[in-house]
Amino acid sequence: MDKKLERVSVFVDIQNIYYTVKQIYDCHFDYSRFMSEVTDGRQLIKAIAYAIDKGDEKQIKFQKIIENLGFEIKLKPFIKRSDGSRKGDWDVGITIDILDYAKQSDVIVLASGDGDFDLLAGKIREDYKIKIEVYGVQELTATSLIEKATKFIPIMGDLLLKQ
């Protein structure tokens, strides 16, 4: 009798991952290695990557690469306010999607170090009774998020694309 594969849904906060990996390691995140790692021996239900749309050629090429790995890309416009401040995050969108896909998943994978997701991680574990694995740069991931995750996987080593 075949063992039932664990169902996994994957969510990536591209801006958070880009800037934290760049700040600590001065390189890029290996999305291909990441996708292989999180889906190994599992059934992929959904993979969504969230980004801010700046519309430049380099970003468009990156998005094509991510799509070819199996991610749906969700874009939000980059907003520059009249006071000079900038706005562009996906916290609410990511939260809604995770709650929607949690019902069909055994594991939620979240790539982000943003502490705003700690309440969500707790809810996934307590109310949905499923695992939440968080990938983030250790030094820049909120302690509260690490504590709420079922498992924290630091982004390092093979998950980095060295120049």
C-alpha positions in Angstrom: 0.0 0.0 0.0 1.3 3.4 -1.0 2.1 5.9 1.8 0.1 9.0 1.4 2.3 12.0 0.5 2.2 15.0 2.8 0.4 17.9 1.0 2.4 21.1 1.1 1.6 24.7 0.1 4.5 27.2 -0.2 4.4 31.0 0.2 7.4 33.3 -0.4 7.6 37.0 0.7 10.1 37.8 -2.1 11.0 41.3 -0.8 11.7 40.1 2.7 13.9 37.2 1.4 15.7 39.3 -1.1 16.7 42.0 1.3 17.6 39.8 4.3 19.7 37.4 2.1 21.4 40.4 0.5 22.1 42.1 3.8 23.6 39.1 5.6 25.2 37.2 2.7 25.5 39.7 -0.1 24.1 37.2 -2.6 20.8 35.7 -3.7 18.4 33.1 -2.6 18.3 29.8 -4.6 14.6 29.4 -5.4 15.3 26.2 -7.4 17.0 24.5 -4.5 14.4 25.8 -2.0 11.5 24.4 -4.2 13.2 21.0 -4.5 13.8 20.9 -0.7 10.3 21.8 0.4 8.5 19.5 -2.1 10.8 16.5 -1.8 8.6 13.5 -1.0 5.5 15.8 -0.8 2.6 16.6 -3.0 2.6 20.3 -4.0 -0.8 21.9 -3.6 0.1 25.5 -4.3 3.2 27.8 -4.5 2.8 31.5 -4.5 5.5 34.2 -4.6 4.6 37.7 -3.7 6.5 40.7 -5.1 6.2 44.4 -5.6 5.9 45.4 -9.2 8.6 47.8 -10.3 8.2 46.8 -14.0 11.9 46.7 -14.8 13.4 44.2 -17.2 15.6 42.4 -14.6 12.5 41.8 -12.4 10.5 40.5 -15.3 13.2 37.9 -16.1 13.3 36.9 -12.4 9.6 36.4 -12.4 9.7 34.1 -15.4 12.3 32.0 -13.7 10.1 31.8 -10.6 7.1 30.9 -12.6 9.1 28.1 -14.4 9.8 26.6 -10.9 6.0 26.3 -10.3 5.2 29.5 -8.5 2.2 31.7 -9.2 3.5 35.3 -9.0 1.3 37.9 -7.3 2.3 41.5 -7.9 1.4 44.6 -6.1 2.2 48.1 -7.4 5.1 50.0 -5.7 3.5 53.1 -4.1 5.5 56.2 -3.3 3.4 58.6 -1.2 3.4 62.3 -1.5 5.4 62.6 1.8 8.2 60.5 0.2 7.4 57.4 2.2 7.0 54.1 0.4 4.5 51.3 0.7 4.6 47.8 -0.7 4.0 44.8 1.4 1.9 41.7 1.0 1.3 40.7 4.7 -2.5 40.7 4.5 -2.5 39.0 1.1 -0.1 36.3 2.2 -2.1 35.7 5.4 -5.4 35.3 3.5 -3.9 32.9 1.0 -2.3 30.8 3.7 -5.6 30.6 5.6 -7.3 29.5 2.3 -4.8 26.8 1.5 -4.3 25.6 5.0 -7.5 23.6 4.7 -6.0 21.5 1.8 -2.5 21.2 3.2 -0.7 19.1 5.8 2.3 21.6 5.8 2.5 25.3 5.1 5.9 26.6 4.1 6.5 30.3 4.6 9.7 32.0 3.4 9.8 35.2 5.4 11.4 36.5 8.6 8.7 39.1 9.2 7.5 38.9 12.8 4.0 40.1 11.7 3.4 36.4 10.7 3.9 35.0 14.2 0.1 35.2 15.0 -0.6 33.5 11.7 1.9 30.7 12.4 0.3 30.2 15.9 -3.2 30.0 14.3 -2.1 27.5 11.7 -0.7 25.2 14.4 -3.4 25.6 17.0 -6.6 26.0 14.9 -5.8 24.0 11.8 -3.6 21.4 13.5 -1.0 21.4 10.7 2.7 22.1 10.5 4.2 25.5 9.5 7.8 25.5 8.4 9.4 28.9 8.3 12.5 29.7 6.2 14.4 32.9 7.0 17.8 34.4 7.5 18.4 33.5 11.2 19.9 36.9 12.2 17.0 38.9 10.6 14.0 36.6 11.4 11.8 37.6 14.3 12.2 35.4 17.4 8.5 35.4 17.8 8.0 33.8 14.4 10.7 31.2 15.0 9.0 30.3 18.3 5.6 29.9 16.7 6.8 27.8 13.7 6.7 24.0 13.9 10.1 24.1 12.3 12.5 26.9 11.5 15.0 26.4 8.7 17.7 29.0 8.4 18.5 30.2 5.0 22.2 29.5 4.5 24.6 27.1 2.7 23.0 25.4 -0.3 20.0 27.8 -0.2 22.3 30.6 -1.3 23.4 31.5 -4.9 27.0 32.5 -4.6 28.3 34.9 -7.3 
